[in-house]
Amino acid sequence: MTAKILDGKAIAQELRESIRAEVDAQVAKGQNPPGLAVILVGEDPASQVYVRNKKIACEKAGFNDVSMVLPADTTEEQLLAEIDTLNARDDVHGIIVQLPVPDHIDPEKIIERIDPKKDVDGFHAYNMGRLATRMPGLAPCTPHGVMTMLEKTGIPLRGLDAVVVGASNIVGVPMALELLNARATVTVCHSATKDLAQKVSEADLVVVGVGIPNMVKGEWIKDGAIVVDVGINRLDDGTLCGDVEYDVAKEKASWITPVPGGVGPMTIATLMQNTLQAAYAQS
Ligand code: NDP
């Protein structure tokens, strides 16, 4: 069997077009567009690329782009003060601080300072808590984007045995909560997990977000499983690859995400969706 492609790029495009149409309709009624503030501290090259992509998406969605780049020596107090200012602005509905921040800044302190209503990354403990208790809120973009992609593709999740590889606050943990909320049976694996190959080989659905190229071997994948690769790794030759050994895995899976063009575009589209949701909630 050769897997069908989970086409995150196409689904994200559709989602972004529907967001643009909603924004245009609101603006035509005389309302202000949603405002998104993306803050980058320093000049990390990968972060610069992510922030540029978010800015482009923001403009294409018809949002008010309030992005800012702060110097690498910005103090924690200065960054917190900037967040306080944005929290108070009526024309800013979403605030994100691109991670990682420089070492002298505590990322948790930064995330916790963002008004939960404007926390469109969904990283604040308030929003994570709402996800964990199955209450509506702003859900972390990457896992929520994965859920949208699976739903739009028509893949039912109820009752599936799901294995999530990676347990970060940004990817693995909220992914596990989303899948649990969809009534999958979820196993979460991390760096201390015993016999990862065995666990992956029992999964109907595997979601991998680790950050190690090709660490999940294609031969571990159960015949007919659904494979979602969140990993984005840049190789020495400049090309991108995921965390799953794609060429082998695609011969066993029923559905698989490509890297690039799978989860990445869904993350950005979901950020736009969260910003629109936050703007509605604040209007
Ligand atoms: P982190 O480094 O924060 O987390 C990595 C996770 O992988 C940790 O939970 C770690 O375990 C686990 N891990 C490390 N080694 C192993 C191992 N050998 N076996 C099993 N688990 C292991 O990374 P992120 O969650 O931020 O990102 C993961 C990947 O996803 C990266 O490639 C990143 O670029 C990509 N990413 C992609 C996005 C997209 O839009 N497509 C968005 C966000 C991230 P432990 O907890 O025990 O340390």
Boltz pocket constraint, residues with backbone or C-beta under 6 A from the ligand:
constraints:
  - pocket:
      binder: B
      contacts: [[A, 142], [A, 165], [A, 166], [A, 167], [A, 168], [A, 169], [A, 170], [A, 171], [A, 172], [A, 189], [A, 190], [A, 191], [A, 192], [A, 193], [A, 196], [A, 208], [A, 209], [A, 210], [A, 211], [A, 212], [A, 229], [A, 230], [A, 231], [A, 232], [A, 233], [A, 263], [A, 264], [A, 265], [A, 267], [A, 268]]
      max_distance: 6.0
